[in-house]
Amino acid sequence: KYRWVDIGVAEFYKYIGLIFYMAMMKLGHVRDYWRRNNIFSVPFPSLVMSRDRYRTISCNVHLSDPDEDRQNDAKKGTSDHYRLFRIKPLMYTIQNACKALYHPHRCLAVDEPMVPCKGHTGMTQYMRNKPTKWGFKLFVLADSSNGYTVDFSVYTGKNNFPTGQGLCHSKTFQGLEGLSTYCSAINALTKKDGPLLFVKWKDTREVSVCSTIHNAYAGDTVRRKVKSKQGVWITESFPCPSPVTEYNKYMGGVDLSDQLIQYYTTQHKRMKWYRKLFLHFLDISATNAYIIHREIMQQDSMTHKAFMEELTAQLCDVTLNVPTKMSGVHVPVLGAELSTDGRMKATSGRKTCMNCRRHGGNKTKTPWKCAACDVQLCLQPDRNCFEAWHDQDSDPDQEVS
């Protein structure tokens, strides 16, 4: 449909920059970003690249070699087929970068966020208790203090193929289970000698926790509403084990990470499954970059919104501050009606140019003034005080005496 032209690194950066721009400026459809002659038009995307070029790149984005994709597709139905092959190179790169560029704090959390997708991929999951019920399920390890994504993996569904051959692989144990001969691997915990605390605590339901770093109780309490003997609901404090208190305090790390991602998510509807994950990887990268910036800069860090704006501008190779265009009402007009006396036409209505007087030059007299500012400004072949005056950063009206 679109004629292909080879793409360079700089242009692909601009393409990613437009993706982040669209994440911050939400419109109903991609084509709306290139709409013209409309009160809802936005001028920036068309300055970066044309609509057809953006669509051409979007239709041809691949994260792996297409020839290798076809070889992997030919292995469907066998244990050699890798479902995530189309995103494997970028996924491994992002995973390694997340682990290499930041050392997390002690408290980490593991959870299962969702990437929305309703496509029939064989990997999409239904999670009834999640805000996003259909999509790809990820296992995410996050820093509880700031939401940094330390590591992640994409769940591809149950593995129906044996993991190998020999006495130590799943096929052997499945056979033993079919014969009602139960055998399990050696429990490594029995070979370790160290402190291990096991706590069972009943709140609204029973909660069991194991810990190697906590005491059973350190004076922590929780407040719950209970009904008194008089039948009135009152609030009372109850003792709570230290591991449970710490769990409730730090388990929200992945939720914080997901929250930061959702502020400016790049996700769109109706696209191929690997492009959904490609955009999610961009979200992870941008969010982690902001968290690192905030950790380094501390009090001088930008807000999340300002950081995303700066990132978008750098990727698109533009500056955030757009030069102010002269308003259409700033037009030169005659300062006074021309005299009917031919002898007076040369000097009629002439006053001192305010721009020349401001800069201490010759006090040139001119018949021209700005219709909006009501300021005399000269127009000469060798200088344009009209343009220079309106390009000043300060308010020119403040200079008029």
GURO-150608 format. One record per residue: residue in one letter; x, y, z of N, C-alpha, C in turn. Coordinates in pm, whole numbers, padded with zeros to 5 digits, always signed. Layout:
REM GURO-150608
AXYZXYZXYZ;...
***
This chain:
REM GURO-150608
K+00083-00121+00000+00000+00000+00000+00086+00126+00000;Y+00196+00125+00077+00285+00240+00084+00421+00201+00027;R+00481+00293-00047+00612+00267-00107+00719+00269+00002;W+00802+00165+00005+00902+00153+00111+01030+00225+00073;V+01083+00303+00168+01213+00367+00158+01292+00328+00282;D+01417+00288+00263+01498+00243+00377+01503+00350+00486;I+01503+00304+00610+01499+00393+00726+01633+00392+00797;G+01675+00508+00845+01799+00520+00921+01772+00529+01070;V+01878+00530+01148+01866+00535+01294+01799+00664+01338;A+01840+00777+01281+01784+00906+01321+01635+00912+01294;E+01593+00860+01180+01450+00862+01147+01371+00769+01239;F+01431+00655+01275+01360+00564+01365+01347+00626+01505;Y+01448+00703+01547+01435+00777+01673+01316+00872+01666;K+01300+00939+01553+01186+01031+01538+01054+00954+01542;Y+01054+00836+01484+00933+00753+01489+00897+00718+01633;I+00997+00678+01712+00971+00647+01854+00929+00774+01928;G+00991+00887+01892+00951+01013+01954+00805+01046+01928;L+00757+01018+01807+00615+01041+01777+00526+00947+01857;I+00572+00825+01881+00494+00732+01964+00477+00790+02104;F+00584+00843+02162+00574+00905+02294+00489+01032+02290;Y+00499+01107+02180+00416+01227+02166+00268+01189+02167;M+00233+01083+02096+00094+01038+02094+00049+00985+02229;A+00145+00933+02307+00110+00886+02441+00073+01003+02532;M+00131+01120+02506+00102+01236+02589-00014+01319+02534;M-00031+01318+02403-00141+01392+02339-00238+01290+02283;K-00337+01253+02361-00429+01147+02323-00534+01198+02224;L-00540+01136+02107-00645+01161+02010-00710+01029+01974;G-00826+01037+01909-00905+00917+01886-00842+00818+01790;H-00772+00868+01688-00716+00781+01584-00582+00838+01539;V-00496+00751+01489-00363+00796+01445-00374+00902+01337;R-00470+00888+01246-00481+00985+01137-00518+01126+01187;D-00575+01134+01308-00612+01265+01362-00491+01353+01390;Y-00374+01293+01406-00253+01373+01433-00204+01447+01309;W-00254+01408+01193-00216+01476+01069-00335+01548+01006;R-00441+01566+01083-00559+01637+01031-00525+01784+01009;R-00577+01840+00899-00548+01979+00866-00678+02060+00860;N-00660+02193+00869-00770+02287+00854-00888+02252+00944;N-00856+02227+01070-00959+02189+01167-00919+02248+01302;I-01018+02282+01384-00985+02341+01514-00916+02241+01605;F-00925+02111+01574-00860+02009+01655-00728+01961+01593;S-00678+02032+01495-00553+01994+01431-00435+02018+01525;V-00334+01930+01516-00209+01949+01589-00096+01957+01486;P-00014+02061+01490+00083+02083+01382+00211+02001+01393;F+00247+01954+01513+00381+01899+01533+00409+01771+01454;P+00324+01667+01456+00361+01541+01388+00398+01559+01241;S+00326+01646+01169+00357+01664+01027+00492+01732+01005;L+00543+01801+01108+00677+01861+01097+00787+01757+01112;V+00756+01644+01178+00855+01539+01202+00860+01442+01085;M+00743+01393+01044+00734+01304+00928+00591+01303+00877;S+00574+01258+00755+00440+01254+00696+00359+01139+00755;R+00228+01149+00738+00140+01044+00789+00169+00911+00722;D+00185+00912+00590+00209+00786+00518+00342+00724+00558;R+00442+00806+00586+00571+00752+00628+00558+00686+00765;Y+00484+00750+00855+00462+00692+00988+00389+00558+00975;R+00289+00553+00892+00214+00428+00874+00301+00321+00809;T+00385+00362+00715+00473+00265+00649+00567+00200+00749;I+00627+00282+00836+00717+00227+00938+00640+00138+01034;S+00521+00181+01075+00441+00102+01169+00406-00035+01113;C+00373-00039+00985+00336-00167+00922+00455-00260+00906;N+00575-00207+00909+00694-00288+00881+00786-00305+01001;V+00741-00266+01120+00825-00283+01239+00835-00431+01272;H+00956-00483+01276+00983-00621+01317+01096-00618+01420;L+01085-00703+01518+01185-00709+01624+01281-00826+01605;S+01261-00903+01500+01348-01018+01471+01358-01033+01320;D+01446-01122+01277+01466-01148+01135+01345-01223+01079;P+01275-01169+00977+01157-01238+00922+01187-01378+00870;D+01307-01398+00815+01342-01533+00768+01350-01631+00885;E+01408-01587+00996+01415-01673+01114+01276-01692+01176;D+01190-01591+01162+01052-01606+01209+00982-01721+01137;R+01001-01727+01006+00937-01833+00928+00991-01971+00967;Q+01120-01978+00995+01177-02106+01040+01119-02148+01175;N+01101-02051+01263+01042-02081+01394+00895-02120+01380;D+00821-02053+01291+00680-02086+01270+00663-02228+01216;A+00761-02274+01140+00753-02411+01087+00765-02516+01196;K+00810-02477+01315+00826-02572+01426+00705-02576+01519;K+00595-02511+01480+00476-02511+01566+00430-02653+01592;G+00388-02676+01716+00344-02810+01755+00456-02897+01807;T+00578-02842+01812+00692-02917+01865+00751-02841+01983;S+00836-02908+02058+00900-02845+02174+01004-02742+02134;D+01046-02741+02006+01146-02645+01960+01086-02510+01923;H+00954-02502+01917+00890-02376+01879+00890-02279+01997;Y+00938-02156+01974+00944-02054+02079+00840-01948+02047;R+00740-01937+02133+00627-01848+02105+00665-01701+02101;L+00765-01663+02177+00804-01522+02185+00921-01489+02092;F+00940-01569+01989+01056-01550+01903+01055-01413+01836;R+00936-01362+01801+00927-01235+01730+00970-01115+01816;I+00970-01130+01946+01012-01019+02033+01139-01052+02110;K+01196-01169+02085+01309-01217+02164+01428-01122+02165;P+01477-01070+02051+01598-00984+02056+01578-00859+02142;L+01468-00787+02119+01445-00665+02196+01415-00697+02342;M+01340-00802+02367+01306-00838+02505+01431-00868+02585;Y+01524-00945+02529+01648-00977+02599+01732-00851+02621;T+01733-00761+02522+01810-00636+02536+01755-00551+02649;I+01622-00536+02655+01560-00456+02761+01581-00521+02897;Q+01568-00653+02904+01589-00723+03031+01731-00701+03083;N+01828-00716+02995+01968-00698+03037+01996-00554+03079;A+01937-00457+03008+01958-00317+03043+01896-00284+03178;C+01777-00338+03205+01711-00312+03334+01797-00360+03450;K+01862-00474+03433+01943-00531+03541+02081-00467+03550;A+02133-00418+03438+02271-00368+03437+02283-00222+03477;L+02180-00142+03454+02194+00003+03469+02149+00056+03604;Y+02097-00029+03691+02048+00021+03820+02057-00089+03924;H+02107-00053+04042+02113-00149+04152+01996-00120+04245;P+01900-00211+04256+01779-00183+04335+01806-00185+04485;H+01709-00134+04560+01715-00140+04704+01680-00281+04752;R+01681-00302+04883+01663-00437+04936+01523-00491+04913;C+01422-00407+04929+01284-00454+04924+01236-00461+04779;L+01211-00582+04732+01163-00606+04596+01027-00675+04603;A+00950-00659+04497+00817-00719+04491+00799-00788+04357;V+00725-00898+04358+00692-00972+04236+00541-00972+04219;D+00495-00938+04101+00351-00938+04075+00327-00971+03929;E+00198-00969+03889+00159-01014+03756+00076-00906+03686;P+00138-00800+03634+00062-00700+03558+00021-00756+03422;M-00072-00687+03358-00126-00730+03229-00098-00626+03122;V-00067-00674+03001-00059-00588+02883-00184-00614+02801;P-00272-00516+02783-00402-00542+02719-00388-00594+02577;C-00459-00703+02549-00462-00762+02415-00574-00866+02411;K-00661-00857+02311-00769-00954+02295-00749-01039+02170;G-00631-01034+02112-00604-01113+01993-00593-01261+02026;H-00620-01344+01926-00613-01489+01943-00469-01534+01915;T-00388-01529+02017-00246-01562+02002-00209-01694+02067;G-00297-01749+02150-00264-01867+02227-00186-01835+02353;M-00150-01706+02372-00074-01665+02490-00152-01568+02578;T-00261-01512+02526-00339-01417+02605-00410-01490+02718;Q-00418-01424+02831-00476-01483+02952-00597-01400+02996;Y-00686-01466+03071-00799-01397+03132-00778-01395+03283;M-00769-01275+03339-00748-01257+03482-00868-01182+03538;R-00955-01255+03605-01082-01200+03648-01066-01084+03746;N-00966-01090+03832-00952-00991+03938-00862-00873+03899;K-00820-00867+03774-00733-00759+03729-00815-00649+03661;P-00771-00522+03670-00840-00416+03595-00839-00442+03445;T-00725-00490+03393-00716-00535+03254-00734-00686+03253;K-00850-00733+03211-00883-00874+03228-00825-00962+03117;W-00814-00910+02995-00760-00987+02883-00627-00927+02839;G-00530-01014+02817-00402-00966+02768-00288-01060+02799;F-00167-01010+02780-00046-01087+02813-00015-01069+02961;K+00009-01179+03027+00047-01173+03168+00198-01170+03179;L+00248-01075+03256+00391-01063+03280+00422-01092+03426;F+00535-01150+03450+00589-01161+03586+00695-01053+03599;V+00674-00960+03691+00760-00843+03703+00822-00838+03842;L+00954-00818+03845+01027-00793+03969+01057-00644+03974;A+01004-00575+04077+01016-00429+04084+01071-00385+04219;D+01139-00271+04218+01187-00209+04341+01068-00144+04411;S+01041-00186+04534+00922-00138+04604+00930+00010+04640;S+01049+00065+04650+01062+00204+04693+01030+00304+04584;N+01051+00267+04457+01030+00365+04350+00961+00309+04226;G+00935+00178+04221+00866+00119+04107+00955+00082+03990;Y+01087+00086+04006+01179+00050+03897+01161-00097+03861;T+01146-00126+03732+01134-00264+03684+01273-00325+03674;V+01302-00418+03765+01434-00481+03769+01443-00593+03666;D+01337-00670+03652+01335-00781+03557+01190-00815+03527;F+01168-00884+03417+01032-00925+03380+01040-01043+03284;S+00931-01116+03276+00919-01224+03178+00774-01232+03134;V+00753-01276+03012+00618-01286+02955+00571-01430+02967;Y+00453-01448+03026+00396-01582+03044+00334-01626+02912;T+00373-01743+02865+00326-01792+02734+00225-01904+02746;G+00185-01940+02867+00089-02048+02884+00156-02175+02933;K+00073-02274+02960+00122-02400+03014+00207-02474+02911;N+00317-02531+02958+00406-02607+02870+00359-02752+02865;N+00318-02796+02746+00267-02932+02730+00371-03028+02676;F+00494-02983+02666+00600-03068+02613+00697-03106+02724;P+00750-03227+02723+00849-03267+02823+00974-03182+02811;T+01042-03163+02924+01157-03074+02927+01287-03141+02885;G+01284-03268+02849+01407-03331+02805+01404-03481+02825;Q+01518-03543+02820+01530-03687+02834+01613-03719+02958;G+01598-03841+03011+01678-03883+03124+01598-03891+03252;L+01663-03929+03360+01596-03955+03486+01561-03828+03563;C+01613-03713+03523+01591-03591+03600+01500-03493+03528;H+01421-03538+03432+01338-03446+03356+01191-03478+03377;S+01106-03385+03329+00963-03392+03361+00897-03518+03309;K+00942-03571+03196+00878-03690+03140+00889-03808+03236;T+01003-03821+03303+01021-03931+03400+00926-03916+03517;F+00914-03795+03571+00828-03774+03687+00680-03787+03651;Q+00642-03748+03530+00504-03766+03487+00470-03914+03476;G+00566-03993+03429+00543-04137+03423+00528-04200+03561;L+00611-04157+03656+00601-04208+03792+00468-04169+03856;E+00420-04049+03827+00293-04005+03883+00179-04090+03828;G+00187-04128+03700+00083-04213+03642+00079-04352+03704;L+00188-04396+03761+00194-04527+03828+00167-04515+03978;S+00121-04398+04020+00096-04371+04163+00222-04386+04247;T+00335-04365+04183+00463-04366+04255+00512-04222+04262;Y+00495-04162+04377+00523-04019+04390+00668-03998+04432;C+00736-03920+04354+00876-03891+04379+00900-03745+04343;S+00970-03677+04423+00996-03536+04396+01146-03510+04399;A+01182-03392+04354+01323-03354+04358+01367-03332+04502;I+01497-03331+04524+01551-03310+04658+01517-03168+04704;N+01461-03157+04822+01426-03027+04877+01552-02957+04925;A+01587-02850+04856+01711-02780+04890+01705-02716+05028;L+01584-02688+05077+01574-02624+05208+01628-02715+05319;T+01616-02846+05301+01664-02939+05403+01816-02942+05410;K+01882-02887+05309+02028-02888+05304+02087-02756+05351;K+01999-02662+05393+02047-02532+05438+02034-02521+05589;D+02126-02451+05648+02124-02430+05792+02123-02280+05817;G+02004-02226+05848+01992-02082+05869+01860-02051+05937;P+01844-01930+05988+01720-01893+06056+01605-01881+05957;L+01494-01941+05988+01373-01933+05906+01253-01921+05998;L+01180-01812+05983+01062-01787+06066+00937-01821+05987;F+00849-01897+06048+00719-01927+05987+00611-01870+06077;V+00523-01788+06019+00417-01722+06095+00284-01750+06027;K+00185-01788+06107+00048-01799+06059-00037-01701+06140;W-00106-01614+06069-00183-01507+06134-00321-01501+06073;K-00421-01484+06155-00558-01481+06105-00611-01339+06112;D-00643-01286+05995-00710-01156+05985-00851-01184+05934;T-00887-01138+05817-01014-01180+05758-01003-01323+05706;R-00881-01369+05684-00855-01508+05649-00717-01543+05700;E-00682-01671+05695-00551-01713+05743-00442-01670+05646;V-00333-01617+05702-00219-01572+05623-00095-01641+05678;S-00020-01707+05588+00104-01775+05627+00222-01707+05560;V+00326-01679+05637+00442-01606+05586+00569-01671+05637;C+00669-01685+05549+00803-01728+05588+00898-01610+05571;S+00993-01598+05663+01089-01488+05656+01222-01532+05716;T+01329-01479+05660+01463-01505+05713+01524-01381+05777;I+01451-01268+05778+01510-01142+05827+01426-01075+05935;H+01309-01130+05969+01221-01064+06065+01209-01144+06194;N+01169-01073+06299+01121-01138+06421+00971-01158+06409;A+00919-01247+06491+00777-01278+06481+00692-01156+06512;Y+00730-01078+06613+00648-00963+06650+00738-00853+06702;A+00715-00731+06653+00797-00616+06694+00710-00500+06741;G+00588-00532+06787+00500-00427+06839+00411-00362+06736;D+00407-00413+06613+00322-00355+06510+00175-00389+06536;T+00088-00296+06500-00056-00318+06517-00129-00277+06390;V-00249-00329+06375-00339-00289+06266-00472-00250+06327;R-00543-00162+06261-00672-00116+06310-00783-00179+06228;R-00880-00235+06298-00993-00303+06235-01123-00258+06301;K-01229-00257+06222-01361-00228+06277-01426-00356+06327;V-01472-00354+06452-01538-00471+06512-01666-00423+06580;K-01756-00518+06600-01883-00486+06665-01869-00511+06815;S-01903-00411+06895-01893-00422+07040-02009-00504+07096;K-02003-00529+07226-02110-00606+07291-02244-00533+07282;Q-02238-00402+07270-02361-00324+07258-02413-00319+07114;G-02343-00387+07022-02387-00390+06883-02344-00270+06802;V-02248-00193+06852-02200-00073+06783-02063-00103+06721;W-02043-00059+06597-01915-00079+06530-01812+00021+06583;I-01700-00032+06631-01592+00050+06684-01461+00007+06619;T-01359+00092+06630-01226+00063+06574-01132+00024+06686;E-01067-00092+06669-00972-00140+06770-00840-00175+06703;S-00735-00176+06784-00601-00213+06736-00572-00357+06774;F-00510-00431+06681-00475-00571+06703-00328-00591+06668;P-00258-00677+06740-00117-00705+06708-00104-00771+06571;C+00003-00735+06501+00026-00788+06367+00171-00833+06356;P+00199-00952+06304+00337-01000+06288+00418-00907+06198;S+00544-00892+06229+00631-00804+06151+00639-00842+06003;P+00650-00971+05967+00657-01004+05824+00533-00961+05748;V+00415-00971+05811+00291-00930+05744+00289-00779+05724;T+00334-00705+05826+00339-00559+05814+00432-00516+05701;E+00550-00579+05695+00645-00545+05590+00593-00585+05453;Y+00525-00698+05445+00468-00742+05317+00367-00639+05266;N+00276-00597+05352+00174-00499+05311+00237-00365+05273;K+00350-00333+05335+00414-00205+05309+00486-00203+05175;Y+00548-00314+05138+00636-00314+05021+00582-00392+04901;M+00469-00458+04915+00421-00540+04804+00369-00455+04688;G+00348-00327+04710+00293-00242+04604+00395-00193+04504;G+00516-00248+04503+00619-00201+04411+00581-00217+04266;V+00524-00331+04229+00483-00354+04091+00364-00267+04056;D+00273-00248+04152+00159-00158+04128+00207-00016+04101;L+00309+00028+04174+00366+00160+04150+00429+00168+04012;S+00501+00064+03973+00561+00059+03840+00453+00066+03732;D+00348-00013+03748+00239-00015+03651+00168+00120+03647;Q+00155+00184+03761+00091+00315+03767+00171+00419+03689;L+00303+00420+03706+00388+00514+03633+00381+00489+03483;I+00375+00362+03444+00367+00328+03301+00235+00376+03242;Q+00126+00360+03317-00006+00393+03264-00027+00543+03248;Y+00051+00626+03317+00035+00770+03302+00051+00812+03156;Y+00154+00761+03091+00183+00798+02952+00208+00672+02870;T+00115+00578+02874+00132+00453+02801+00121+00476+02651;T+00197+00400+02575+00198+00413+02429+00102+00316+02362;Q+00026+00240+02438-00059+00135+02382-00170+00193+02294;H-00197+00123+02183-00308+00156+02094-00390+00029+02070;K-00511+00048+02022-00595-00067+01991-00563-00119+01852;R-00605-00242+01829-00600-00306+01698-00460-00302+01635;M-00375-00384+01688-00242-00400+01630-00192-00541+01659;K-00090-00584+01589-00038-00719+01606+00019-00738+01744;W+00016-00863+01790+00050-00891+01930+00193-00850+01963;Y+00287-00873+01871+00426-00840+01903+00447-00689+01906;R+00364-00614+01835+00373-00468+01843+00318-00420+01978;K+00219-00489+02033+00169-00456+02168+00283-00467+02270;L+00357-00576+02262+00467-00595+02356+00584-00500+02326;F+00605-00469+02199+00707-00370+02163+00678-00236+02230;L+00553-00192+02225+00516-00065+02288+00528-00074+02440;H+00497-00191+02496+00512-00205+02642+00659-00199+02682;F+00746-00254+02600+00890-00245+02629+00936-00099+02624;L+00880-00020+02532+00911+00123+02529+00864+00191+02657;D+00745+00152+02704+00693+00208+02829+00786+00177+02946;I+00831+00051+02953+00922+00012+03062+01052+00093+03054;S+01106+00107+02934+01233+00178+02917+01220+00324+02958;A+01114+00391+02913+01095+00533+02944+01071+00553+03093;T+00991+00466+03154+00961+00479+03297+01086+00454+03381;N+01162+00350+03347+01287+00324+03420+01386+00439+03405;A+01391+00497+03285+01482+00610+03262+01443+00728+03352;Y+01313+00752+03364+01269+00863+03451+01303+00835+03597;I+01285+00710+03641+01316+00675+03781+01465+00694+03809;I+01551+00653+03715+01696+00673+03733+01728+00822+03738;H+01667+00900+03649+01687+01046+03651+01647+01104+03787;R+01534+01059+03839+01486+01111+03968+01579+01070+04082;E+01633+00948+04075+01725+00902+04180+01856+00982+04177;I+01903+01016+04057+02030+01088+04045+02014+01236+04082;M+01909+01299+04031+01893+01443+04049+01833+01480+04184;Q+01763+01387+04249+01702+01412+04379+01608+01532+04372;Q+01638+01639+04447+01548+01754+04456+01538+01831+04324;D+01640+01821+04239+01640+01898+04115+01581+01821+03998;S+01518+01709+04024+01466+01627+03915+01342+01691+03852;M+01319+01658+03726+01200+01705+03656+01080+01622+03699;T+00962+01675+03670+00842+01595+03689+00836+01488+03580;H+00751+01389+03601+00737+01282+03501+00693+01340+03367;K+00600+01432+03369+00550+01493+03246+00661+01571+03175;A+00735+01651+03251+00844+01730+03191+00952+01639+03134;F+00981+01528+03202+01081+01434+03152+01036+01373+03020;M+00910+01332+03011+00859+01272+02887+00859+01375+02774;E+00830+01499+02806+00834+01603+02703+00976+01623+02651;E+01072+01626+02741+01212+01643+02701+01261+01522+02621;L+01223+01403+02663+01260+01281+02591+01203+01282+02450;T+01077+01320+02438+01012+01327+02307+01082+01428+02216;A+01116+01543+02271+01183+01647+02192+01320+01600+02145;Q+01396+01532+02231+01529+01485+02193+01520+01376+02086;L+01425+01286+02099+01410+01180+01999+01370+01238+01864;C+01286+01341+01866+01241+01403+01741+01339+01508+01689;D+01449+01531+01765+01553+01625+01725+01497+01766+01708;V+01419+01810+01807+01365+01945+01809+01386+02003+01948;T+01358+02132+01962+01361+02196+02093+01219+02208+02145;L+01206+02212+02277+01073+02222+02336+01009+02357+02308;N+01089+02464+02307+01035+02598+02289+01022+02630+02141;V+00899+02647+02096+00872+02679+01956+00883+02830+01937;P+00954+02878+01834+00963+03023+01810+00825+03085+01794;T+00806+03198+01860+00677+03265+01854+00658+03329+01717;K+00547+03295+01655+00516+03353+01526+00445+03487+01545;M+00470+03578+01452+00408+03708+01460+00259+03694+01431;S+00179+03752+01515+00035+03743+01498-00008+03814+01371;G-00118+03767+01315-00168+03827+01192-00214+03970+01209;V-00243+04012+01334-00291+04148+01355-00177+04248+01355;H-00051+04201+01369+00064+04291+01368+00102+04321+01223;V+00033+04416+01164+00058+04454+01025+00091+04603+01021;P+00178+04641+00930+00212+04784+00920+00101+04863+00851;V+00068+04978+00908-00030+05069+00848+00025+05210+00857;L-00032+05299+00781+00011+05439+00785-00029+05502+00917;G+00061+05583+00972+00035+05646+01101-00066+05757+01094;A-00089+05815+00975-00184+05924+00959-00228+05929+00814;E-00338+05994+00789-00384+06010+00653-00286+06098+00575;L-00263+06059+00450-00174+06139+00367-00237+06275+00340;S-00151+06373+00344-00199+06509+00319-00234+06527+00172;T-00337+06603+00148-00375+06632+00009-00281+06734-00055;D-00208+06802+00031-00112+06901-00018+00013+06828-00064;G+00044+06837-00190+00158+06766-00244+00287+06802-00178;R+00299+06926-00129+00423+06968-00064+00442+06902+00072;M+00334+06849+00134+00340+06791+00269+00345+06638+00269;K+00331+06574+00151+00325+06428+00146+00452+06362+00201;A+00567+06425+00182+00693+06363+00223+00707+06355+00375;T+00645+06446+00449+00661+06450+00595+00531+06426+00670;S+00421+06406+00601+00291+06393+00667+00284+06266+00751;G+00246+06278+00879+00225+06164+00968+00351+06095+01015;R+00467+06150+00988+00592+06085+01027+00623+06109+01174;K+00663+05998+01243+00705+06007+01382+00830+05921+01401;T+00894+05939+01516+01020+05867+01542+00995+05718+01557;C+01078+05638+01491+01071+05490+01502+01111+05449+01644;M+01024+05375+01711+01049+05337+01850+01163+05236+01862;N+01181+05151+01761+01290+05053+01768+01425+05121+01753;C+01432+05220+01664+01558+05294+01647+01591+05371+01774;R+01490+05433+01837+01514+05510+01958+01555+05419+02073;R+01496+05300+02080+01531+05205+02188+01677+05168+02184;H+01731+05146+02065+01869+05100+02052+01968+05214+02035;G+01924+05338+02058+02016+05451+02061+02072+05489+01926;G+02006+05449+01820+02056+05482+01688+01999+05614+01639;N+02000+05629+01508+01942+05749+01449+01792+05752+01475;K+01743+05867+01512+01599+05880+01537+01527+05897+01404;T+01510+05785+01336+01448+05786+01205+01299+05813+01219;K+01248+05898+01132+01105+05926+01132+01040+05845+01021;T+00925+05786+01050+00858+05696+00956+00708+05718+00961;P+00641+05701+00848+00495+05711+00848+00426+05581+00890;W+00504+05473+00906+00445+05342+00933+00437+05314+01082;K+00332+05244+01120+00315+05199+01259+00249+05062+01258;C+00256+04992+01375+00191+04862+01390+00045+04884+01425;A-00044+04818+01353-00187+04836+01376-00229+04786+01513;A-00164+04679+01564-00204+04622+01693-00138+04696+01809;C-00010+04731+01796+00065+04792+01906+00054+04944+01908;D+00013+05003+01796+00008+05148+01782+00144+05210+01811;V+00248+05151+01754+00387+05195+01773+00446+05225+01636;Q+00510+05342+01623+00574+05380+01498+00698+05292+01476;L+00707+05227+01360+00819+05139+01327+00853+05158+01181;C+00982+05174+01152+01022+05202+01015+01045+05074+00936;L+01025+05085+00807+01051+04975+00713+01148+05028+00608;Q+01273+04980+00615+01376+05027+00524+01436+04907+00450;P+01489+04929+00331+01551+04818+00257+01666+04754+00333;D+01740+04834+00413+01857+04779+00483+01828+04738+00626;R+01708+04762+00677+01671+04717+00812+01519+04708+00821;N+01474+04617+00906+01330+04595+00925+01299+04607+01073;C+01278+04730+01117+01249+04752+01259+01115+04690+01299;F+01025+04678+01204+00894+04619+01234+00910+04475+01283;E+00991+04397+01210+01014+04257+01249+01099+04249+01375;A+01203+04333+01385+01292+04330+01501+01218+04363+01630;W+01126+04458+01622+01050+04499+01741+00966+04383+01795;H+00899+04310+01707+00810+04202+01751+00884+04074+01786;D+01012+04067+01751+01092+03951+01790+01152+03966+01928;Q+01138+04083+01990+01195+04105+02123+01125+04015+02224;D+01204+03962+02320+01147+03876+02423+01059+03955+02520;S+01097+04081+02546+01021+04162+02641+00900+04221+02572;D+00806+04271+02651+00686+04334+02600+00722+04470+02544;P+00706+04493+02415+00747+04622+02358+00667+04738+02413;D+00543+04713+02459+00463+04822+02510+00525+04884+02634;Q+00605+04805+02708+00667+04858+02829+00777+04959+02798;E+00828+04955+02674+00937+05044+02638+00888+05178+02586;V+00760+05184+02555+00706+05305+02495+00691+05412+02601;S+00740+05531+02575+00727+05641+02670+00634+05747+02614;
***
